[in-house]
């Protein structure tokens, strides 16, 4: 089964994994970090598989349950027979390998609330893909057509505030892509066409001050591009031609002018 989409949806970067700067402008997909005390898997609960033979040779129906017999997952058909030993429940909540048939895969937290709902057809992601936090609030939602992302993809913070909204068409990013901080303040705004940034980009610090402002053409910076320090002082005013710096002026945080060479070097890895 194609696991690219699942990698995007499940193995997401923590909100605070990367410094808030250029790398975030490139739209690293993220989800918010929960407080350690809210981690539903902190006690490392164990689960066991209930296994039944499938109708076809070398196929099995499998359902993982907690030790009190409440479900961790729904029953699913697979060509990979699991071990009968106890395993950590957290390791089994993701979409299993070698799924067969047309069903809805579901998983559940120790408190009984839903963790995931994934629709699939003939073993391929097809339909809704939803995830929830242990507090019952929605974490992610998206739609997939025959394994390819289509439509709106959204992520929320654990407090219920929308964190990211973006769109896909035939597996490519298309439309407005926005991100917000946990308090609802804007983080990033940009538009995509066929997975390339186009038009105006805006990015803000947590304190609400503007961090980046520039324009893109066919995925490359083009024209005037400005950046600011968190204290509001100007960091740089750059002029780009098809992604290449043709003019640059920079300042340090105390507003002292940098040399053109230093300025270009500072932003050279962003070309």
C-alpha positions as CSV (number, residue, x, y, z in Angstrom):
1,X,0.0,0.0,0.0
2,X,1.2,3.5,-0.8
3,X,2.4,5.0,2.5
4,X,3.4,8.4,1.2
5,X,0.2,10.1,2.3
6,X,0.2,8.3,5.6
7,X,3.7,9.6,6.3
8,X,2.5,13.2,5.7
9,X,-0.5,12.8,7.9
10,X,0.9,10.8,10.8
11,X,4.6,11.5,11.0
12,X,4.1,15.2,11.3
13,X,6.7,17.6,12.7
14,X,6.0,19.2,16.0
15,X,5.0,22.9,15.8
16,X,8.2,23.8,17.7
17,X,10.6,21.4,16.0
18,X,12.0,24.0,13.6
19,X,13.0,27.6,14.2
20,X,10.3,30.0,13.1
21,X,12.0,31.5,10.0
22,X,12.8,30.6,6.5
23,X,12.1,26.9,6.8
24,X,8.5,27.7,7.9
25,X,8.0,29.8,4.8
26,X,8.4,26.6,2.9
27,X,5.4,25.3,4.6
28,X,6.7,22.4,6.7
29,X,3.5,20.5,7.6
30,X,3.1,20.5,11.3
31,X,0.8,19.7,14.1
32,X,0.7,21.1,17.6
33,X,2.5,19.5,20.5
34,X,0.4,18.3,23.5
35,X,1.6,18.8,27.0
36,X,3.3,15.7,28.4
37,X,0.7,15.2,31.1
38,X,-2.0,15.1,28.4
39,X,-0.2,12.3,26.4
40,X,-2.7,9.4,26.2
41,X,0.1,6.9,25.8
42,X,2.2,8.1,28.7
43,X,1.5,4.9,30.7
44,X,2.5,2.7,27.8
45,X,-0.7,0.6,27.7
46,X,-0.4,-2.9,26.1
47,X,-2.7,-4.4,23.5
48,X,-3.2,-7.8,22.0
49,X,-4.4,-8.9,18.6
50,X,-7.6,-11.0,18.0
51,X,-6.9,-13.0,14.9
52,X,-9.3,-15.0,12.6
53,X,-8.6,-16.7,9.3
54,X,-9.9,-14.9,6.2
55,X,-11.9,-16.4,3.4
56,X,-8.9,-16.6,1.2
57,X,-5.6,-18.4,1.9
58,X,-3.0,-16.4,3.7
59,X,-5.4,-13.7,4.8
60,X,-6.4,-12.8,8.3
61,X,-9.0,-10.7,10.1
62,X,-7.2,-8.7,12.8
63,X,-8.4,-6.5,15.6
64,X,-6.3,-5.1,18.4
65,X,-7.8,-4.6,21.8
66,X,-6.7,-3.2,25.1
67,X,-6.2,-5.7,27.9
68,X,-9.7,-4.9,29.2
69,X,-11.1,-6.1,25.8
70,X,-12.1,-2.6,24.6
71,X,-11.1,-1.9,21.0
72,X,-7.9,-0.2,20.0
73,X,-8.7,-0.7,16.3
74,X,-11.6,-1.9,14.2
75,X,-11.3,-5.3,12.6
76,X,-9.5,-5.3,9.3
77,X,-8.4,-7.8,6.6
78,X,-4.7,-8.2,6.0
79,X,-2.2,-10.5,4.3
80,X,0.3,-9.9,7.1
81,X,-0.4,-12.1,10.2
82,X,0.7,-10.3,13.3
83,X,2.5,-11.8,16.3
84,X,0.1,-13.0,19.1
85,X,2.3,-11.3,21.8
86,X,1.3,-8.1,23.6
87,X,2.5,-4.9,22.0
88,X,2.4,-1.2,23.0
89,X,-0.9,0.1,21.8
90,X,0.5,3.4,20.5
91,X,2.5,1.4,17.9
92,X,-0.7,-0.1,16.4
93,X,-2.9,3.0,16.0
94,X,-1.6,3.8,12.5
95,X,-3.0,2.4,9.3
96,X,-1.7,-1.2,9.1
97,X,0.4,-2.7,6.3
98,X,-1.0,-4.9,3.6
99,X,-4.7,-3.9,4.2
100,X,-7.2,-5.7,1.9
101,X,-10.7,-5.1,0.9
102,X,-13.0,-2.0,1.1
103,X,-13.7,-0.8,4.7
104,X,-13.3,1.9,7.2
105,X,-10.3,1.6,9.5
106,X,-10.8,3.1,13.0
107,X,-8.6,3.4,16.1
108,X,-9.4,4.5,19.6
109,X,-7.7,6.1,22.6
110,X,-7.5,4.4,26.0
111,X,-10.4,6.6,27.1
112,X,-12.6,5.2,24.3
113,X,-12.6,8.3,22.2
114,X,-11.8,8.0,18.5
115,X,-8.2,8.5,17.3
116,X,-8.6,7.9,13.5
117,X,-11.1,7.1,10.8
118,X,-9.7,6.2,7.4
119,X,-11.7,5.1,4.4
120,X,-10.1,2.7,1.9
121,X,-11.2,0.8,-1.3
122,X,-9.4,-2.3,-2.5
123,X,-6.6,-1.6,0.0
124,X,-6.1,2.0,-1.2
125,X,-6.9,5.2,0.7
126,X,-10.1,6.5,-0.8
127,X,-12.4,8.9,0.9
128,X,-12.2,10.6,4.3
129,X,-9.1,10.6,6.5
130,X,-9.7,12.0,10.0
131,X,-7.7,12.2,13.2
132,X,-8.7,13.4,16.7
133,X,-6.9,14.5,19.8
134,X,-7.5,12.5,23.0
135,X,-9.7,15.3,24.3
136,X,-12.1,14.6,21.5
137,X,-11.3,17.6,19.3
138,X,-10.5,17.2,15.7
139,X,-6.8,17.1,14.8
140,X,-6.7,16.6,11.1
141,X,-9.1,16.0,8.2
142,X,-8.6,15.4,4.5
143,X,-10.0,13.7,1.4
144,X,-8.2,11.2,-0.8
145,X,-9.3,9.8,-4.2
146,X,-7.6,6.5,-5.1
147,X,-4.6,7.3,-2.9
148,X,-4.2,10.9,-4.2
149,X,-5.0,13.9,-2.1
150,X,-7.9,16.0,-3.3
151,X,-9.8,18.9,-1.7
152,X,-9.2,20.7,1.6
153,X,-6.6,19.5,4.2
154,X,-6.9,21.0,7.7
155,X,-5.0,20.7,11.0
156,X,-6.1,22.0,14.4
157,X,-4.3,22.8,17.6
158,X,-5.3,20.8,20.7
159,X,-7.3,23.8,21.9
160,X,-9.5,23.6,18.9
161,X,-8.0,26.6,17.0
162,X,-7.4,26.0,13.3
163,X,-3.6,25.6,12.7
164,X,-3.4,25.0,8.9
165,X,-5.7,25.1,5.9
166,X,-4.6,24.1,2.4
167,X,-6.0,22.6,-0.7
168,X,-5.0,19.8,-3.1
169,X,-6.0,18.9,-6.6
170,X,-4.9,15.6,-8.1
171,X,-2.2,15.4,-5.4
172,X,-0.8,18.9,-6.0
173,X,-1.1,21.9,-3.7
174,X,-3.5,24.4,-5.1
175,X,-5.2,27.5,-3.7
176,X,-4.6,29.5,-0.5
177,X,-2.5,28.0,2.2
178,X,-2.8,29.6,5.7
179,X,-1.4,28.8,9.1
180,X,-2.3,30.2,12.5
181,X,-0.7,30.2,16.0
182,X,-2.5,28.5,18.9
183,X,-4.1,31.9,19.9
184,X,-5.6,32.3,16.4
185,X,-3.2,34.9,15.2
186,X,-2.0,34.5,11.6
187,X,1.4,32.8,10.9
188,X,1.6,32.4,7.2
189,X,-0.5,33.3,4.1
190,X,0.4,32.3,0.5
191,X,-1.1,30.8,-2.6
192,X,-0.1,27.7,-4.5
193,X,-0.6,26.6,-8.1
194,X,0.4,23.0,-8.9
195,X,2.5,22.9,-5.7
196,X,4.4,26.1,-6.5
197,X,4.1,29.3,-4.6
198,X,2.7,32.2,-6.6
199,X,1.8,35.8,-5.7
200,X,2.2,37.4,-2.3
201,X,3.6,35.7,0.7
202,X,3.1,37.1,4.2
203,X,4.5,35.6,7.4
204,X,4.1,36.9,11.0
205,X,5.9,36.5,14.3
206,X,3.9,35.3,17.4
207,X,3.8,38.9,18.6
208,X,1.9,39.9,15.6
209,X,4.7,41.8,13.9
210,X,5.3,41.1,10.2
211,X,8.3,38.8,9.6
212,X,8.3,38.3,5.8
213,X,6.7,40.0,2.8
214,X,7.4,39.1,-0.8
215,X,6.1,37.8,-4.1
216,X,6.6,34.5,-5.9
217,X,6.4,33.6,-9.5
218,X,6.3,29.9,-10.5
219,X,7.6,28.9,-7.1
220,X,10.5,31.3,-7.1
221,X,11.0,34.7,-5.4
222,X,10.5,37.5,-7.9
223,X,10.6,41.2,-7.2
224,X,10.9,43.0,-3.8
225,X,11.2,40.7,-0.8
226,X,11.4,42.2,2.8
227,X,12.0,40.7,6.2
228,X,12.0,42.1,9.7
229,X,13.3,41.1,13.1
230,X,10.9,40.2,15.9
231,X,11.5,43.7,17.5
232,X,10.1,45.3,14.3
233,X,13.4,46.5,12.9
234,X,14.1,45.9,9.2
235,X,16.3,42.9,8.5
236,X,16.5,43.0,4.7
237,X,15.2,44.4,1.5
238,X,16.0,42.2,-1.4
239,X,15.3,42.3,-5.1
240,X,14.9,38.9,-6.9
241,X,14.8,37.9,-10.5
242,X,13.5,34.4,-11.0
243,X,14.8,33.3,-7.6
244,X,18.2,35.0,-7.8
245,X,19.2,38.0,-5.7
246,X,20.0,40.9,-7.9
247,X,20.1,43.6,-5.2
248,X,20.4,43.3,-1.4
249,X,20.4,45.6,1.6
250,X,20.5,44.3,5.2
251,X,20.6,45.6,8.8
252,X,21.4,43.9,12.1
253,X,18.9,44.0,15.0
254,X,20.2,47.3,16.2
255,X,19.5,48.8,12.7
256,X,23.2,48.9,11.8
257,X,23.8,48.5,8.0
258,X,25.5,45.3,6.9
259,X,27.8,45.0,3.9
260,X,26.2,43.9,0.6
261,X,28.4,40.8,0.6
262,X,27.3,39.8,4.1
263,X,23.7,40.5,3.2
264,X,23.8,38.3,0.1
265,X,25.6,35.5,2.0
266,X,22.9,35.6,4.7
267,X,20.1,34.9,2.2
268,X,22.1,32.9,-0.3
269,X,20.8,29.6,1.0
270,X,17.2,30.8,0.4
271,X,17.7,31.2,-3.4
